[in-house]
């Protein structure tokens, strides 16, 4: 029987909501919605879209590092953005900067609110470890 490879940051939200940051199933890694947490599990940059996006992407990089993966192995992502019309240009700019020439499948959803007060972005993704790094 195969065992699942689960990754956590050990932040309070994981136990409060009952989830892990990522779980590997075969060659696919499913990454939970990442947000602007620091190492201690504190939410950073309330209301600051650009700063939250950078921290959220940095947290995605921690998941990639844990699994020995790269951004080029991300095959799809879903972004949840508060005030999408207002933040559309910053979303596009941050996405292009993060991925460079790589183009994963992507869905961007405008939402009225997210879980934490001041949270304006959350990103989940799927990583395919069969792809070259």
BELQUI-V550451 format. One record per backbone hydrogen bond with DSSP energy under -1.0 kcal/mol. NH is the residue of the N-H (numbers start at 1). CO is the residue of the C=O. Records with the same first field share a line. If there is no record, write none. Layout:
NH=CO + CO
//
This chain:
5=24
7=22
14=11
16=12
17=13
18=14
19=14
21=7
22=7
23=30
24=5
25=28
28=25
29=127
30=23
31=125
32=21
34=123
37=35
38=42
41=38
44=36
47=118
48=45
52=48
53=49
54=50
55=51
56=52
57=53
58=54
59=55
60=56
61=57
62=58
63=59
64=60
65=61
66=62
67=63
68=65
69=64
73=70
74=71
75=126
76=126
77=105
78=124
79=107
80=122
81=109
82=120
87=83
88=84
91=87
92=88
93=89
94=90
95=91
96=92
97=93
98=94
99=95
100=96
102=99
105=75
107=77
109=79
111=81
119=116
122=80
123=34
124=78
125=31
126=76
127=29
128=73
129=27
131=128
//
